[in-house]
Amino acid sequence: MAGDAAASFGVVIAGGIIALTGAYVADPIVSMIFAALVLWSSWSILSESIRILLEATPIGLDMAKVEQTISDVTGVLYTHDLHVWTISSGLIAGSCHIVVAEQSVTDSQQILQNVVHMLEHNFNISHSTIQVEVKDCGGHEHMANNMHNHDH
């Protein structure tokens, strides 16, 4: 409302200048000043919208710290393919692969839940997709080596 009041005040001032002096240039000058004020006041919304559309990493989030904290969860050997982005204002999403030692499905599920809880509690990542991989069970390295050994 303050912006609308300022714009109305600017129009009245420009009108007064034009009426008194005939200087029609007052109108575009006031319009440009008002446009600059609108751009300045909306810059934070505009930049946040661009970051959301580009699915950029949230400002201030230390990805190395996120990766290290995930790896510090009991049962996680390491993590890879970590991506974190903002879906909308205040809603952060993340995805990654965690590698665990060979163990029961129940243990892997508990590790997964611990990682999800840690991401939400420590980094406000409230929507996470995590793929659990078991070390030395024919993972990506094995598949990549076999793909290159076939005759094509």
Rosetta blueprint (number, residue, H / E / L):
1 M L
2 A H
3 G H
4 D H
5 A H
6 A H
7 A H
8 S H
9 F H
10 G H
11 V H
12 V H
13 I H
14 A H
15 G H
16 G H
17 I H
18 I H
19 A H
20 L H
21 T H
22 G L
23 A L
24 Y L
25 V L
26 A H
27 D H
28 P H
29 I H
30 V H
31 S H
32 M H
33 I H
34 F H
35 A H
36 A H
37 L H
38 V H
39 L H
40 W H
41 S H
42 S H
43 W H
44 S H
45 I H
46 L H
47 S H
48 E H
49 S H
50 I H
51 R H
52 I H
53 L H
54 L L
55 E L
56 A L
57 T L
58 P L
59 I L
60 G L
61 L L
62 D L
63 M H
64 A H
65 K H
66 V H
67 E H
68 Q H
69 T H
70 I H
71 S H
72 D L
73 V L
74 T L
75 G L
76 V E
77 L E
78 Y E
79 T E
80 H E
81 D E
82 L E
83 H E
84 V E
85 W E
86 T E
87 I E
88 S E
89 S L
90 G L
91 L E
92 I E
93 A E
94 G E
95 S E
96 C E
97 H E
98 I E
99 V E
100 V E
101 A L
102 E L
103 Q L
104 S L
105 V H
106 T H
107 D H
108 S H
109 Q H
110 Q H
111 I H
112 L H
113 Q H
114 N H
115 V H
116 V H
117 H H
118 M H
119 L H
120 E H
121 H H
122 N H
123 F H
124 N L
125 I E
126 S E
127 H E
128 S E
129 T E
130 I E
131 Q E
132 V E
133 E E
134 V E
135 K L
136 D L
137 C L
138 G L
139 G L
140 H H
141 E H
142 H H
143 M H
144 A H
145 N H
146 N H
147 M H
148 H H
149 N L
150 H L
151 D L
152 H L
